[in-house]
Amino acid sequence: MKFFSARFVIVAAAIATLESAMAQVALPLVDVRAVDPTIIVELRYGGVNNLSGRALYPPGTSALVRPEVAPRLAAAQAFLRRYQYQLKIWDAYRPRSVQLHLWQLARNTDYVADPRGGAGSLHSWGVAVDATLVDAANNPVNMPTDFDDFTPAAIWRYQGNDSGIRAHLRLLQLAMAGAGFCGVRTEWWHFVVADWKKYLSPEDVRQAAQVFGTRWQGKL
């Protein structure tokens, strides 16, 4: 019994240490739909249709971003509505505890940042979103892959022969680039504000650049 108690204390201490390391200063965040209620939100980590196969967010979770990011999404939405399309948000702010769970499942830095040290995911800083297109009636349109597809088919530059998919992806990329976002090479749905560095400390910027430096897509 003493051995069990001691072991329990050690495990509990390890968990507490990890939670402490994962702690993050509270961020100023706003609900995307409070800024533009026409933006469609379907948080994939609020349901089972994601990498983990289960809900990682509580029911009713909103799509949250930094206050400076939300107007950029509204600008992208305004651009898309001119062409009879809309923006759908699959993920926005992501707590580090959820990022840790995803990292434990994927363990591949080409797709999921390790949050145990350094900056972790830029989702956890409120400066990144995962987004796709829907039509004016909120129907899905053909895109290169579904969400959380960790295959070569999900890269930024569509390699297939479907002209409709190519046009949809190009339209999404143009909308997001025009609103001040950049993308990453491995995930067509992932967008980060181009000036993300000003929201992190210099040390976090350095560590994030080391992780993401090979993943930035750069110019369209």
C-alpha positions, 0 to 999 in steps of 0.5 A: 500500500505504501508503494502504491501511494508513493507511486501515485504521488510520483505520477501525480507530480509528473502530471502536475509538472506537465500541466504547469509546463503547458500553462500559458498566459491568458490570451485576448480572444474573440468569437469569430462569429461575433465579428462576422456571423456569416462565417460558417463554423464547424469545429472538427475537434468538437466532434468525432470526425478528426484525427482522435476519433472523439470530441476534444472540445466541450459542447458549444465551444466557439471559434476563437482568435485574437481580436486582430485576426477576426477582421482578417477572416471577415475580409476573406469572407467578404471576398469569397461572398463576391464569388458565391462562396463562404469561409468555413472554420474547422479550427481556431484557437486550440488549447495546449492540452488538446495540442498535446493529445494530438501530438501524442497521436501523430508524433509527426512535426510535419503536421502537428507541433510538439507543445511540450517545449517552445512555442508549440502550435500557433493555433495555441496563440490565437493566430492560426485557423484551419479553413475550407470553402462551402458554397452560398447555401453552406454545401461542401465543395470539392477540395483536395482532401478532408481535414486531418489528412496527413498524406501527400494529397494534402499539400498546399500545391494541389497535384491532382487533375480535377480543375474544380478542386484546383479552382476551389483551392486557389480561390480559398488561397487568394481570399486568405492571402488577400486578408493577410494570411500565409499557408504551410506546405503540408496542409492546404487548410492551415493558415497563419497571420503573416505577422504572427511573430509580433504576438510571440516572445523573441524566444518563442519566435526563434523556436517556432521558426525552427519548427515551421521554417521548412513548412512555410509555403511562402508566396502564392 
